[in-house]
């Protein structure tokens, strides 16, 4: 993601990008991953699946029907806040996404074996074009909840000027815990039944059990972290004239969603959620991490307009 993605070689990587790059792979851009029903029937009982979906349906109404459970495989506490976007790169638009792939191939020699180069390419691409946010389709999947063709995930860039083992982003304000529950899950590995090489499903961790999704009371929503982190000093700058000219030369379709302030959210562990509420959403700068690079945080946009088919194409 919104996510802590590991390749089959143990390297963080954008699986959807790799799948599209593979010359032996014939899927269309943003095609649905294969067989979620088979994965569900293998790893979830019918009763568990029904309970999870019923609990989620009851809560989604509070979020305007937005599928906040799209990335619930990562953790069990949903933290929300508000964020302001300056310039959005909409990777759901097929033409935009192909422009990035061409850039990654030309500048970084990306290929299906070079997993670690995709985050490097993404970081350089966003910097050179002056984007501070990315909208994209999921590249990791909760088999019960994630809809690869309809859900929208977000990367929010954050690049502090100082060096630290980890950072707390200041880009998300008014943070609070809004949903708890779910179950511990892990990424599939090659030894798992129904493992699929180019898509990453998450499945229940060994000995994990489902805790009902619910909205916590005020007492549960309090922050109990004893950790005090140094907040990031990053503020997205205005794009330079050179960056704007570069976008135009590449043919990148501008997004009407740029310049918006909106509600956002992300799934965190219980401890990380407490830190997120008090100090900011924590991230580590790893240049070889994540679908869209390690300089920033992965979230869900909680605005219905961000989940509509994007301007410039449906992204499929």
Beta strands, then each sheet from edge to edge (+ up, - down):
strand 1: 77-84
strand 2: 88-90
strand 3: 133-136
strand 4: 140-142
strand 5: 153-157
strand 6: 167-169
strand 7: 172-182
strand 8: 185-187
strand 9: 200-204
strand 10: 211-214
strand 11: 261-268
strand 12: 281-283
strand 13: 296-301
sheet 1: 2+ 3+ 5- 13+ 11- 1+ 7- 10+
sheet 2: 4+ 9+ 8-
sheet 3: 6+ 12-
end
